[in-house]
Amino acid sequence: MSETLKNDNSFVGYEYKELTVKRSMESVYSDSYPSFGWELEGSSVPPQGSTFISLKFRRNRKLRNKAEISRLQRQFEAGVAEIESLEFSKITKASGVAYGVGLVGTAFMAGSVFAVTAGNIPLCVILAIPGFIGWIAPYLLFRKISSRKSAEVTPIIDKKYDEIYEVCEKASSLLSV
C-alpha cells in the first residue's frame, strides 16, 4: 500500500514554453512539439484579424536524452523558419513589381490631371491611358509573378517539410528509448 502512495505522490517538475506563431503554422507546432517531449497545455485565441497565436507547452524536466532532443528541436525550429521565409518569398518580388507599376500609373494619372487643369485635353487623354494601364496591370503582374515564384518554391518547401518530419521522428525515437 505504501508503494502505491509513493507512486501517486511522486513529484514531476516541468519546464514551460510559450510560443507565438503564425496561425498558418499552428498545426505544425502543435503536431510536432510532442515529438520533443512537449505537451500542449493550451492556446490563447488572438483578437479578430490577428495572424499570430500563442501556444503554451510543458515537458518533464528530467527528460532522457535532453541535450540531443533540444538540438533536434533547434533544428526543427530552423526548418520551420526557412519554410516561413520561403512562403514569404512567394509574394515579395510580385508585390514590389506591382507597387512600382502602380506608382508609375499614378504618376501618369497625376500628369493627366495637371494637363486637364491646364486646359490641354489631348495631353490629358494621352497621359490617362498609361495611367489606367498602370492601375490595372499591377494585379495581373502580381498574380503572374507570384504564381511563377510559387511553382518554383513549392518543391523546396515540400522538401523542408520532409526534413522537419524526419527530425521529429528522430526526436520521438529518442523519447521512447
SVG drawing of the C-alpha trace seen along z (x, -y; Angstrom):
<svg xmlns="http://www.w3.org/2000/svg" viewBox="-12 -76 35 78">
<polyline fill="none" stroke="black" stroke-width="0.4" points="0.0,0.0 2.8,-2.4 4.3,-1.6 1.0,-2.8 1.1,-6.0 4.7,-6.6 3.9,-6.4 0.9,-8.6 2.8,-11.3 5.8,-11.5 6.7,-15.0 7.2,-15.8 9.0,-19.1 8.0,-20.7 9.6,-23.3 7.3,-25.6 7.5,-27.3 5.2,-29.8 5.4,-30.3 3.9,-33.0 3.5,-31.5 1.6,-32.4 -1.8,-30.8 -0.9,-29.0 1.9,-27.2 -0.1,-26.4 -0.8,-22.8 2.8,-22.2 3.9,-23.2 1.1,-21.5 1.7,-18.3 5.5,-18.3 6.3,-19.6 5.1,-16.4 8.0,-14.7 10.3,-16.7 8.6,-15.8 6.3,-18.9 2.7,-18.6 0.3,-21.3 -1.3,-22.9 -3.4,-25.4 -3.5,-28.2 -4.7,-31.7 -7.1,-33.0 -5.8,-36.2 -8.0,-39.2 -10.0,-39.1 -7.8,-39.5 -4.6,-38.7 -2.2,-36.5 -0.4,-35.1 -1.5,-32.7 0.2,-31.9 0.8,-28.2 1.7,-27.0 3.7,-23.8 5.2,-22.0 7.5,-19.0 9.2,-16.9 12.5,-18.5 14.0,-15.0 13.8,-14.1 16.2,-11.4 18.5,-12.4 17.5,-16.1 20.6,-17.5 20.1,-15.6 16.3,-16.3 17.0,-20.1 19.4,-20.0 16.8,-18.4 14.2,-20.9 16.5,-23.8 17.0,-22.1 13.2,-21.8 12.7,-25.5 15.3,-26.5 13.5,-24.4 10.2,-26.0 11.8,-29.4 13.1,-28.5 9.6,-27.4 8.1,-30.7 10.8,-32.6 10.2,-30.6 6.4,-31.2 7.0,-34.9 9.3,-34.9 6.4,-33.9 4.9,-37.3 7.9,-39.6 9.0,-40.2 5.5,-40.2 4.5,-42.9 7.5,-45.1 6.8,-45.0 3.1,-45.6 3.7,-48.6 6.2,-50.0 3.9,-49.7 1.0,-51.2 3.2,-54.1 4.2,-54.8 0.5,-54.6 -0.4,-57.1 2.3,-59.4 0.8,-59.3 -2.6,-59.9 -1.3,-62.9 0.1,-64.3 -3.3,-63.8 -5.0,-65.7 -2.5,-68.6 -3.0,-68.6 -6.8,-68.9 -6.5,-71.7 -4.2,-73.5 -6.8,-73.1 -4.8,-70.7 -7.4,-67.9 -5.5,-65.9 -2.5,-65.6 -4.9,-64.6 -6.2,-61.7 -2.6,-60.7 -1.4,-60.6 -4.6,-59.0 -4.3,-55.9 -0.9,-54.7 -2.3,-55.8 -5.2,-53.4 -3.0,-50.7 -0.7,-51.4 -3.6,-50.9 -4.9,-47.7 -1.6,-45.9 -0.3,-45.5 -3.0,-43.0 -2.2,-40.9 1.6,-41.2 1.2,-40.2 -0.7,-37.1 1.7,-36.1 4.9,-36.7 3.6,-35.1 2.3,-32.0 5.6,-31.6 7.6,-32.0 5.1,-29.7 5.8,-27.0 9.5,-27.4 9.4,-27.4 6.8,-24.8 9.1,-21.8 11.7,-23.3 9.0,-23.9 7.8,-20.3 11.4,-19.1 11.8,-21.2 8.6,-19.7 10.0,-16.3 13.2,-17.3 11.4,-18.6 9.3,-15.5 12.4,-13.4 13.8,-15.5 10.6,-14.9 10.8,-11.1 14.4,-11.1 13.4,-13.0 10.3,-10.8 12.5,-7.7 14.8,-9.2 11.8,-9.8 10.8,-6.2 14.3,-4.8"/>
</svg>
